């Protein structure tokens, strides 16, 4: 009832607890709608309210993943109510008549829980960000060694430890996406958007079929490294085509832009990963003859390796890698 809401509002030490009222509701249905909209940190609800009762309100909020802490007030001491409240992780259960000190003590306890949860989530986010940053740096270091030909042997376990990877025995392939601008003044600002689409597309379409996907960006290239099970070869190749077709529907909007995908040789020996990169760059070079906006493979029946890493590195890639 409205007078009970007014009474509760008068009992709360708003300024002392640094609380702000974001709304009130007279029944369970409107309360749930309000909670969904406002996403409050704390909700005070009676057990018995019109519409859906307080426990059902809490259940729906939990089911909807709404991150709200509840304080229940009730005129009943029944164990069943308290037991159900505990099941929904409600820590504060107040009996009527509500005393000012008890209400504010409960609010103080819940506020402490909210602050601790926020602090804990913030720490986790910072730790994950640091981990992602470290992993990205290590992935870039790994790709750099692949590109410049400094990845020696086939020490998959050692690479996994050194570069935080999850490589497995199977197939390895490099795909080089080259973005060409016919007029730099017209298309340069769209290049990052295209590179972002390539990377997100791999994560969305192809990631599910691979053990590992790593990428590195240069000014006009996205170089992708794939590691997958041999039995997934046809699926991965089909997904590469699917992604390229999807990309072309976006690129076609920009007349001054073109994208070519150079597919490196699929290799089974991790020691040959560098060869896959060389054949991918050789394939990209074929666009000068075959034209842009295509998926190309290096010439030859088995995409033979032409040139060394030193020969194949463009000035753009050298500059990006600091070589």
C-alpha positions as CSV (number, residue, x, y, z in Angstrom):
1,X,0.0,0.0,0.0
2,X,1.1,3.6,-0.7
3,X,1.3,4.6,3.0
4,X,3.8,1.7,3.6
5,X,6.0,2.9,0.8
6,X,5.9,6.4,2.2
7,X,6.7,5.0,5.7
8,X,9.8,3.1,4.3
9,X,11.0,6.2,2.4
10,X,10.8,8.2,5.7
11,X,12.9,5.6,7.6
12,X,15.8,5.3,5.2
13,X,18.9,7.4,5.9
14,X,19.3,8.5,2.2
15,X,22.1,11.0,2.6
16,X,24.1,9.1,5.2
17,X,24.0,5.9,3.1
18,X,24.4,7.8,-0.2
19,X,21.3,6.2,-1.7
20,X,19.0,7.5,-4.4
21,X,15.4,6.5,-5.0
22,X,14.9,5.4,-8.6
23,X,11.2,4.4,-8.4
24,X,8.4,2.7,-6.5
25,X,5.7,0.2,-7.6
26,X,2.4,-0.9,-6.2
27,X,2.4,-4.5,-7.6
28,X,4.8,-7.2,-8.6
29,X,4.3,-6.8,-12.4
30,X,5.0,-3.1,-12.5
31,X,7.9,-3.7,-10.0
32,X,9.5,-6.2,-12.4
33,X,9.1,-3.7,-15.4
34,X,10.6,-1.0,-13.3
35,X,13.5,-3.1,-12.2
36,X,14.2,-4.2,-15.8
37,X,14.3,-0.6,-16.9
38,X,16.2,1.0,-14.0
39,X,18.5,-1.9,-13.0
40,X,18.8,-0.8,-9.4
41,X,21.5,-2.0,-7.0
42,X,19.0,-2.7,-4.2
43,X,15.3,-3.5,-4.1
44,X,13.1,-3.6,-1.0
45,X,10.0,-5.7,-1.5
46,X,7.2,-7.1,0.7
47,X,6.5,-10.9,0.4
48,X,2.8,-10.2,-0.2
49,X,2.1,-7.8,-3.0
50,X,-0.6,-7.8,-5.7
51,X,0.1,-9.5,-9.0
52,X,3.2,-11.7,-8.5
53,X,4.5,-12.0,-4.9
54,X,7.9,-10.9,-3.7
55,X,9.5,-14.3,-4.0
56,X,8.3,-14.7,-7.6
57,X,9.5,-11.2,-8.4
58,X,13.0,-12.1,-7.1
59,X,12.9,-15.4,-9.1
60,X,12.1,-13.6,-12.3
61,X,14.9,-11.1,-11.7
62,X,17.4,-13.9,-11.1
63,X,16.2,-15.7,-14.2
64,X,16.6,-12.5,-16.2
65,X,20.2,-12.1,-14.9
66,X,19.3,-8.8,-13.3
67,X,22.1,-7.9,-10.9
68,X,20.0,-6.6,-8.0
69,X,20.2,-7.3,-4.3
70,X,16.9,-7.7,-2.4
71,X,15.7,-6.9,1.1
72,X,12.5,-8.7,1.9
73,X,10.0,-7.5,4.5
74,X,7.2,-9.6,5.8
75,X,4.6,-10.0,8.6
76,X,5.2,-13.7,8.8
77,X,7.9,-15.7,10.6
78,X,7.2,-18.9,8.6
79,X,10.4,-20.9,8.0
80,X,9.2,-21.6,4.4
81,X,9.5,-17.9,3.4
82,X,12.9,-17.5,4.9
83,X,14.1,-20.8,3.3
84,X,12.9,-19.6,-0.2
85,X,14.5,-16.2,0.3
86,X,17.8,-17.9,1.1
87,X,17.5,-20.1,-2.0
88,X,17.3,-16.9,-4.1
89,X,20.4,-15.5,-2.3
90,X,18.5,-12.9,-0.3
91,X,20.6,-12.0,2.7
92,X,18.3,-9.6,4.5
93,X,14.8,-10.6,5.8
94,X,13.0,-8.1,8.0
95,X,9.8,-8.7,10.0
96,X,7.1,-6.1,10.4
97,X,6.8,-3.7,12.1
98,X,9.9,-2.3,10.5
99,X,12.3,-0.5,12.8
100,X,14.4,2.3,11.4
101,X,17.6,1.0,12.9
102,X,17.0,-2.5,11.5
103,X,16.2,-1.3,8.0
104,X,19.2,1.0,7.8
105,X,21.5,-1.8,9.2
106,X,20.2,-4.1,6.5
107,X,20.8,-1.5,3.9
108,X,24.3,-0.9,5.2
109,X,25.0,-4.6,4.9
110,X,23.6,-4.9,1.4
111,X,25.5,-1.8,0.3
112,X,28.8,-3.4,1.5
113,X,28.0,-6.5,-0.5
114,X,27.2,-4.4,-3.6
115,X,30.5,-2.5,-3.3
116,X,32.5,-5.7,-2.7
117,X,30.9,-7.3,-5.8
118,X,31.7,-4.2,-7.9
119,X,35.3,-4.1,-6.7
120,X,35.7,-7.8,-7.3
121,X,34.3,-7.6,-10.9
122,X,36.5,-4.6,-11.5
123,X,39.6,-6.5,-10.4
124,X,38.6,-9.4,-12.7
125,X,38.1,-7.1,-15.6
126,X,41.5,-5.5,-15.1
127,X,43.2,-8.9,-14.7
128,X,41.5,-10.2,-17.9
129,X,42.5,-7.0,-19.8
130,X,46.1,-7.5,-18.7
131,X,46.0,-11.1,-19.7
132,X,44.5,-10.3,-23.1
133,X,47.1,-7.6,-23.6
134,X,49.9,-10.0,-22.7
135,X,48.4,-12.7,-24.9
136,X,48.0,-10.3,-27.9
137,X,51.7,-9.2,-27.6
138,X,52.8,-12.9,-27.5
139,X,50.6,-13.8,-30.4
140,X,52.1,-10.9,-32.4
141,X,55.6,-12.0,-31.5
142,X,54.7,-15.5,-32.7
143,X,53.3,-14.2,-36.0
144,X,56.3,-12.0,-36.5
145,X,58.6,-15.0,-36.3
146,X,56.4,-16.9,-38.8
147,X,56.5,-14.0,-41.2
148,X,60.3,-13.3,-41.1
149,X,61.2,-17.0,-41.1
150,X,62.6,-17.2,-37.6
151,X,60.3,-19.9,-36.3
152,X,62.6,-22.9,-36.3
153,X,61.7,-26.6,-36.0
154,X,58.3,-27.9,-35.0
155,X,58.2,-27.5,-31.3
156,X,54.5,-27.1,-30.8
157,X,54.6,-27.7,-27.0
158,X,57.4,-25.2,-26.7
159,X,55.6,-22.6,-28.7
160,X,52.4,-23.1,-26.7
161,X,54.4,-22.4,-23.5
162,X,56.3,-19.5,-24.8
163,X,53.5,-17.7,-26.7
164,X,50.4,-18.8,-24.7
165,X,49.0,-20.6,-27.6
166,X,46.8,-23.7,-27.9
167,X,48.4,-25.3,-31.0
168,X,47.7,-28.9,-31.8
169,X,49.0,-31.4,-34.4
170,X,47.0,-31.1,-37.6
171,X,46.9,-28.6,-40.4
172,X,48.4,-25.1,-40.5
173,X,47.6,-22.4,-43.1
174,X,48.3,-18.7,-43.6
175,X,45.8,-16.4,-45.3
176,X,46.9,-12.9,-46.4
177,X,44.2,-10.3,-47.0
178,X,45.5,-7.4,-49.1
179,X,43.5,-4.2,-49.3
180,X,44.2,-2.1,-52.4
181,X,43.2,1.6,-52.7
182,X,42.8,3.1,-56.1
183,X,42.6,6.5,-54.6
184,X,44.2,6.9,-51.1
185,X,42.3,10.1,-50.4
186,X,38.9,8.5,-50.9
187,X,39.3,5.1,-49.2
188,X,42.0,5.3,-46.5
189,X,39.5,5.9,-43.7
190,X,37.5,2.8,-44.6
191,X,40.5,0.5,-44.4
192,X,40.4,-0.1,-40.7
193,X,36.7,-0.9,-41.0
194,X,37.4,-3.6,-43.5
195,X,40.3,-5.1,-41.5
196,X,38.0,-5.2,-38.5
197,X,35.3,-7.0,-40.5
198,X,37.9,-9.6,-41.6
199,X,39.0,-10.3,-38.0
200,X,35.5,-10.4,-36.6
201,X,34.4,-12.6,-39.5
202,X,37.1,-15.1,-38.7
203,X,36.1,-15.2,-35.1
204,X,32.5,-15.5,-35.9
205,X,32.5,-17.9,-38.8
206,X,35.8,-19.9,-38.8
207,X,36.8,-19.9,-35.1
208,X,34.5,-22.8,-34.4
209,X,36.3,-25.1,-36.8
210,X,39.9,-24.3,-35.7
211,X,42.1,-25.0,-32.7
212,X,43.7,-21.6,-32.9
213,X,43.3,-18.5,-35.0
214,X,45.9,-15.7,-34.7
215,X,46.1,-12.5,-36.7
216,X,48.5,-9.6,-37.3
217,X,47.7,-6.3,-39.1
218,X,49.9,-4.1,-41.2
219,X,48.9,-0.9,-43.0
220,X,47.0,-2.7,-45.8
221,X,47.1,-6.4,-44.8
222,X,45.5,-8.7,-42.3
223,X,47.6,-11.9,-42.0
224,X,45.6,-14.8,-40.5
225,X,47.1,-18.0,-39.1
226,X,44.9,-21.1,-38.8
227,X,45.5,-24.4,-37.0
228,X,42.8,-27.1,-37.4
229,X,42.2,-30.8,-37.6
230,X,42.8,-32.4,-41.0
231,X,39.2,-33.7,-41.1
232,X,38.0,-30.1,-41.0
233,X,39.9,-29.1,-44.2
234,X,36.8,-28.9,-46.5
235,X,34.8,-27.1,-43.8
236,X,37.5,-24.5,-43.2
237,X,38.1,-23.9,-46.9
238,X,34.3,-23.5,-47.4
239,X,34.1,-21.0,-44.5
240,X,37.0,-19.0,-45.9
241,X,35.0,-18.6,-49.1
242,X,31.8,-17.8,-47.2
243,X,33.6,-15.1,-45.3
244,X,35.2,-13.6,-48.4
245,X,31.8,-13.6,-50.2
246,X,30.3,-11.8,-47.2
247,X,33.2,-9.3,-47.2
248,X,32.7,-8.6,-50.9
249,X,29.1,-7.5,-50.3
250,X,30.5,-4.8,-48.0
251,X,33.6,-3.8,-50.0
252,X,31.5,-3.4,-53.2
253,X,30.0,-0.2,-51.7
254,X,33.4,1.5,-52.0
255,X,34.5,1.9,-55.6
256,X,38.1,2.9,-54.6
257,X,38.7,-0.2,-52.5
258,X,39.5,-3.8,-53.4
259,X,40.3,-6.9,-51.3
260,X,42.3,-9.9,-52.3
261,X,42.7,-13.1,-50.2
262,X,45.9,-15.0,-50.8
263,X,45.7,-18.6,-49.5
264,X,48.9,-20.2,-48.4
265,X,49.6,-23.9,-48.8
266,X,48.0,-26.1,-46.2
267,X,50.8,-27.8,-44.4
268,X,50.8,-30.7,-41.9
269,X,54.3,-30.2,-40.6
270,X,54.6,-27.3,-38.2
271,X,58.1,-26.7,-39.5
272,X,56.6,-25.7,-42.8
273,X,54.4,-22.9,-41.5
274,X,56.7,-20.4,-43.0
275,X,56.2,-21.9,-46.4
276,X,52.5,-21.4,-46.1
277,X,53.2,-17.7,-45.5
278,X,55.4,-17.4,-48.5
279,X,52.9,-19.1,-50.8
280,X,50.1,-16.8,-49.4
281,X,52.2,-13.7,-50.3
282,X,52.9,-15.2,-53.7
283,X,49.2,-15.7,-54.2
284,X,48.5,-12.0,-53.3
285,X,51.0,-11.0,-55.9
286,X,49.0,-12.8,-58.5
287,X,46.3,-10.1,-58.2
288,X,48.4,-7.9,-60.5
289,X,47.6,-10.5,-63.2
290,X,44.4,-12.1,-62.1
291,X,42.7,-8.9,-60.7
292,X,41.5,-7.9,-57.2
293,X,38.5,-9.0,-55.2
294,X,39.3,-12.7,-55.5
295,X,40.5,-15.6,-53.4
296,X,43.8,-16.6,-55.0
297,X,46.3,-19.4,-54.5
298,X,49.9,-19.4,-55.5
299,X,50.5,-20.7,-59.0
300,X,51.5,-24.4,-59.6
301,X,49.7,-27.6,-59.0
302,X,51.1,-27.8,-55.4
303,X,51.6,-24.1,-54.8
304,X,55.4,-24.4,-54.9
305,X,57.4,-22.0,-52.7
306,X,59.0,-19.2,-54.8
307,X,61.4,-17.0,-52.9
308,X,62.5,-16.8,-49.3
309,X,61.1,-14.8,-46.4
310,X,63.7,-12.0,-47.2
311,X,62.5,-11.9,-50.8
312,X,58.8,-12.0,-50.1
313,X,58.6,-9.3,-47.3
314,X,57.1,-6.1,-48.6
315,X,58.3,-2.7,-47.3
316,X,54.9,-2.3,-45.6
317,X,55.3,-5.6,-43.7
318,X,58.9,-4.9,-42.8
319,X,57.9,-1.5,-41.4
320,X,55.1,-3.0,-39.4
321,X,57.4,-5.6,-37.8
322,X,60.2,-3.1,-37.2
323,X,62.6,-4.9,-39.6
